[in-house]
Amino acid sequence: MTLPGHGEDRPPSAGGGRAPAPEPEPTPDCVLARCEVTYEVGSVPEVTLADLASFRPAAPTLSGEPAGFGVVGMPANIVAAASEQRLSGTLLGWDVVVRFVPAAYVFEFGDGTTLRTTTGGATWEQLRQAPFTPTATSHAYRERGTYAVRVTVRYTASVDFGSGLWRPVAGYVEASTGGYDVRVVEVRTALVERTCLEDPAGPGC
């Protein structure tokens, strides 16, 4: 008796065993078009202050109040202005943007006194203070005379190589401004009988 599916007319496999499985097709090296492109991974260079020689921030502005004058023993308010700056250019073969941010101010008041601050100062009006009151950047001279005032701003620097990431540079870049002279005078008071209009040769006139 022959069972279904077990007929005697089935051809025997070679060697009396199972037929060999077909060999798999070789996997292609690349199945996407972009695989034909060669990619190179590079790293941005380390930047030093010396590398920034062609990138210089603008000099700060310098003013004071009373404008160009001071009184012995009373605060003269000196104000410097500097702001963040961004300069584009080529650095070490890369197209970059260099950013300078004011970090410190060094005031030289011309009488041997130096003041280091993190602010350039503000006017008495901006500070809502009365004239001749102390500020963060004011200075009181002890003697009459004319004094040459200057300020140096220290900027921190960072570089963007096009990725939007700012890479800091160690140290400071400096920019200075001078040319602001303060004439310091003495103020004296006296009791008089007549005003200076009535007596131009009177005391204090």
C-alpha positions as CSV (number, residue, x, y, z in Angstrom):
1,M,0.0,0.0,0.0
2,T,1.4,3.4,-1.0
3,L,0.7,6.4,1.3
4,P,-0.1,9.8,-0.3
5,G,3.0,11.8,-0.6
6,H,5.2,8.8,-0.3
7,G,5.1,7.5,-3.8
8,E,7.7,5.2,-5.1
9,D,8.1,7.3,-8.3
10,R,9.9,10.2,-6.4
11,P,13.5,10.5,-7.8
12,P,16.1,9.8,-5.3
13,S,18.5,12.6,-4.3
14,A,22.1,12.3,-5.3
15,G,24.1,10.4,-2.8
16,G,21.0,9.3,-1.1
17,G,20.8,12.6,1.1
18,R,19.3,16.1,0.9
19,A,20.0,18.3,-2.1
20,P,22.6,21.1,-1.3
21,A,21.2,24.5,-0.4
22,P,21.9,27.2,-3.0
23,E,24.8,29.6,-2.2
24,P,23.8,33.1,-1.1
25,E,24.4,35.9,-3.5
26,P,27.4,38.1,-2.5
27,T,26.4,41.3,-0.5
28,P,27.3,44.4,-2.4
29,D,29.9,46.6,-0.8
30,C,27.6,49.6,-1.0
31,V,23.9,49.8,-1.5
32,L,23.6,53.6,-1.4
33,A,24.8,56.2,-3.9
34,R,26.5,58.2,-1.2
35,C,28.9,55.3,-0.4
36,E,30.8,56.2,-3.6
37,V,31.8,59.6,-1.9
38,T,35.0,59.7,0.1
39,Y,34.6,61.5,3.4
40,E,37.5,63.2,5.2
41,V,37.2,64.1,8.9
42,G,39.3,67.0,9.9
43,S,39.8,68.9,13.2
44,V,39.9,72.7,13.6
45,P,43.3,74.1,14.7
46,E,44.1,75.4,18.1
47,V,44.3,79.3,18.1
48,T,46.6,81.5,20.1
49,L,46.7,85.2,20.6
50,A,49.6,85.5,18.1
51,D,47.3,84.0,15.4
52,L,44.8,86.8,15.9
53,A,47.3,89.5,14.9
54,S,45.2,90.5,11.9
55,F,42.0,90.7,13.9
56,R,42.0,93.8,16.2
57,P,39.1,95.2,18.1
58,A,38.4,98.9,17.8
59,A,39.8,101.3,20.4
60,P,37.4,102.4,23.2
61,T,36.1,105.9,23.5
62,L,37.0,108.0,26.5
63,S,35.2,111.0,28.1
64,G,34.6,112.6,31.5
65,E,32.6,115.0,33.5
66,P,32.8,117.9,34.0
67,A,34.1,117.7,30.4
68,G,37.9,118.3,30.5
69,F,37.8,119.6,34.1
70,G,38.2,118.5,37.7
71,V,38.3,120.1,41.1
72,V,41.0,119.3,43.6
73,G,39.8,116.8,46.2
74,M,36.5,116.1,44.4
75,P,35.6,113.1,42.1
76,A,36.1,113.6,38.4
77,N,33.9,111.0,36.6
78,I,35.8,109.3,33.8
79,V,33.8,107.1,31.4
80,A,35.1,104.6,28.8
81,A,32.9,102.9,26.2
82,A,33.6,99.6,24.5
83,S,31.3,96.9,23.1
84,E,31.3,93.3,21.7
85,Q,32.7,93.1,18.3
86,R,32.7,90.4,15.6
87,L,35.2,90.4,12.8
88,S,35.1,88.0,9.7
89,G,38.2,86.9,7.9
90,T,40.6,84.0,7.2
91,L,42.5,82.4,10.0
92,L,45.0,79.5,9.5
93,G,43.3,78.8,6.2
94,W,39.8,78.8,7.6
95,D,37.0,81.2,7.0
96,V,36.1,82.3,10.6
97,V,34.4,84.9,12.7
98,V,36.3,86.3,15.7
99,R,34.4,87.7,18.6
100,F,35.8,90.2,21.1
101,V,34.0,90.8,24.4
102,P,35.2,93.6,26.9
103,A,36.3,91.9,30.1
104,A,38.3,94.5,32.0
105,Y,39.2,98.2,31.9
106,V,42.4,99.7,33.1
107,F,42.3,103.5,33.7
108,E,45.4,105.6,34.0
109,F,44.6,109.0,35.5
110,G,47.9,110.7,34.7
111,D,49.0,111.3,38.2
112,G,50.5,107.8,38.7
113,T,47.2,106.3,39.8
114,T,45.7,103.2,38.1
115,L,42.3,101.7,38.4
116,R,41.2,98.3,37.2
117,T,37.5,97.6,36.9
118,T,35.1,95.3,35.0
119,T,33.0,98.3,33.8
120,G,33.7,101.3,31.7
121,G,31.6,103.5,33.9
122,A,28.5,105.7,33.3
123,T,27.6,109.3,33.6
124,W,26.1,110.9,36.8
125,E,22.8,111.3,35.0
126,Q,22.7,107.6,34.0
127,L,23.6,106.6,37.5
128,R,21.0,109.1,38.9
129,Q,23.7,110.7,41.1
130,A,24.5,114.3,41.8
131,P,27.6,115.8,40.2
132,F,30.9,115.4,42.0
133,T,29.8,112.2,43.7
134,P,32.0,109.0,43.6
135,T,31.4,106.4,40.9
136,A,33.0,103.1,40.0
137,T,35.4,104.9,37.6
138,S,35.8,108.4,39.2
139,H,39.1,109.8,40.5
140,A,39.9,112.7,42.9
141,Y,43.1,114.6,42.1
142,R,45.1,116.0,45.0
143,E,46.8,118.8,43.2
144,R,46.1,121.3,40.5
145,G,47.4,120.7,37.0
146,T,46.6,119.1,33.7
147,Y,46.6,115.3,33.5
148,A,46.5,113.0,30.5
149,V,44.0,110.2,31.0
150,R,44.0,107.0,29.1
151,V,42.2,103.6,29.3
152,T,43.1,100.1,28.1
153,V,40.3,97.6,27.5
154,R,41.1,93.9,27.8
155,Y,39.0,91.7,25.5
156,T,38.4,88.0,25.7
157,A,38.5,86.4,22.2
158,S,36.7,83.4,20.7
159,V,36.6,81.9,17.2
160,D,33.7,80.4,15.2
161,F,35.0,78.1,12.4
162,G,31.6,78.0,10.8
163,S,29.8,75.5,13.1
164,G,28.2,78.1,15.4
165,L,30.4,77.0,18.2
166,W,32.6,79.6,19.8
167,R,36.0,78.3,20.8
168,P,37.8,80.5,23.4
169,V,41.3,81.7,23.0
170,A,43.5,81.9,26.1
171,G,44.5,85.4,27.2
172,Y,43.4,88.9,26.4
173,V,43.6,91.2,23.4
174,E,44.1,94.8,24.4
175,A,43.0,98.1,22.8
176,S,43.9,101.5,24.3
177,T,42.7,105.1,24.0
178,G,44.4,108.3,25.2
179,G,44.2,112.0,24.4
180,Y,41.7,113.0,27.1
181,D,43.2,115.7,29.3
182,V,41.7,116.8,32.6
183,R,42.5,120.3,33.9
184,V,42.2,120.3,37.7
185,V,41.6,123.5,39.5
186,E,41.0,124.6,43.1
187,V,37.8,126.0,44.4
188,R,37.8,128.4,47.3
189,T,35.0,130.2,49.0
190,A,35.0,133.5,50.7
191,L,32.5,135.9,52.3
192,V,32.4,139.0,50.1
193,E,30.4,142.2,50.1
194,R,29.7,142.3,46.4
195,T,29.3,139.9,43.6
196,C,31.9,139.4,40.9
197,L,29.7,141.4,38.5
198,E,29.8,144.3,40.9
199,D,33.5,143.9,41.8
200,P,35.4,141.8,39.1
201,A,38.6,142.3,41.1
202,G,37.1,140.9,44.3
203,P,38.2,137.7,46.0
204,G,37.5,134.6,43.9
205,C,36.6,136.6,40.8
